[in-house]
Each structure stands twice: as C-alpha cells, then as structure tokens.
Amino acid sequence: MSVGDSNPAAVPSPVQDVQGDDRWMSQHTRFVLECKDKEPDVLFVGDSMVQLLHQYEVWQELFSPLHALSFGIGGDTTSHVLWRLQNGELENITPKVVVVWVGTNNHEHTVEQIAGGIQAIVHLINTCQPQAKVVVLGLLPRGERPNPLREKNAEVNRVLRASLPRLGSVQFLDVGSGFVQSDGTISTHDMFDFLHLTPAGYAAIAKPLHDLLLQLLEETPEESRPILA
C-alpha cells in the first residue's frame, strides 16, 4: 500500500474547476513554462502564503536576487501541490534549494495526514531533484483568537519538527512564533485577515528565511546538515 492509498492528503489531485474559468490550470501551465525559460537557484512552492510573498517588496529585496521562482497558488492543499510537482513544475530546472509552504488549507485532514502530505512532497522533491536541499516552513497560527485550526497547525509543526530530519537533506523552519501576542490574539498589523500576512508580517518571516537560504546556497553537499529552528 502506498502512502497515498492510506492518506488522502498525500494523493495528488488537481483543483476541480467549479467556477469554470480554468484559472488554477492556467497558473500551473504558466509555472511549467517558466521551468523551461528560467534557471532558478531557489524554488518556492505552496499556497497563497507563497503566492502573496511574491507580490510584496520583500521578494524583490531579498529573494529575487537569489534567482528564485515562486510557484504559489491560493487555496492549494498538499494534494494540489503534489499534483503540480508531478506534472511539470519540477522539470527542466535544477534548483539548489526548494522551499515548501503548504498545509493550512487542509481543513478536512487530521494532523497526521497533513504532516504526511508534506512529507510526501519532500519525498517527491528528493526523488526528482536529488541535488536540492529542501526547506519546509512551519504553518502559521491563524484566527484572531485561539481556535482549533490554530492548534492543529501548531501540532502539525510539532510532528514535522520530529519527523523531517529522517527524510534526508531537509530543514524545518518555524517562522510563526512571533505573531501570537501575550493575550493570545493576532494583530491585523501582521495578518490583515488573521490568516494572510501583511507586508510587516512578511518582513518578520523574511529575515530568518533569507539567512537560512544564504547558508544553504553557500554550503557544499558535504557541509549540509539538518537544522531545526
């Protein structure tokens, strides 16, 4: 039995075009074409967290100079990212680092299933791009006040922190620790809708991520080692 057979979050699947405009597939097709035209050193894949990062100045300031590509689509789950990566978004490129940021949209899945879906993505990248180091970003807290989804995301992070080092050249980076205030609330200064980051929110997560990417890009394969933050 494969991982996908037992875990629905690890079954590759495209988004169903319920609205009828085929926007999701159009974005995927554009990403596949970018793989043929560009030579990224860093590839970002994921959901709206990746998609919106590309829209803010911090991308141009910190990540574009690293020769980065952004393959983020809003609303994507682990299954959607798996399908995209299996269908052209890892072809014709040889990135040195792949950044994975997905999982908060897997509302219907359990903690173990979400973590397993992310692990399946890492395994696929390791198989298709064995030269690449993988960075998995932790899921952010969500909701203005404490809620079950916020706790689920935190538990996913705990599982990933413990399990990812067993998958090889992969790093886990928790970038969400500073967003919950002492009273348990999240401010609109950091997340405008209590889920998606503002420019200030992205600035907060960008520095530790940028520092890690610089380190990984400078390492030789022999120097690579697991890092948990």
C-alpha angles and dihedrals in degrees: 000000000000125000089253093055092060100031121052091196089063096051110104112233137158122234113269109243096230093154093053101229098101091223095146094054091044090056091048091050090051090052091051090052090050088056088060095047104040140051108213124190090196126036122193116200129178146073134312091312088068094037094054094043087064090056097058131080092247088071092058092042101047114009107034090061087059089062092251131173123203119215101174126142122186115246096018120149128201089269092055093049091048091053093049093049091048091051106056110301092106096043128104093012135091106198119185092214132023118198116205121197114166141111108084091098093056090098096153096050132086125244091258092048093050092048089047091052091053090047089052089055091051091049091051092050091048089052098044098034106028093166093059126095114219127221117194113197116213120246113262125238111258138197127049091261134024111295140158095265091054091051091047091054090049091051091049088055091051091052092047093048090056099040108036098072087067091062098070127242097020132123128200116213121188106206098167105073097101101053101076112079126217092267092053096255131123119223127230085228087075103026117026093200097022090260112051121061126246121220087269090051092051090047089057094054096037100072099056090043093048091048091052093047091051089051093049094046091052096048123095115225090258091057096050114115137163115274125189119192 
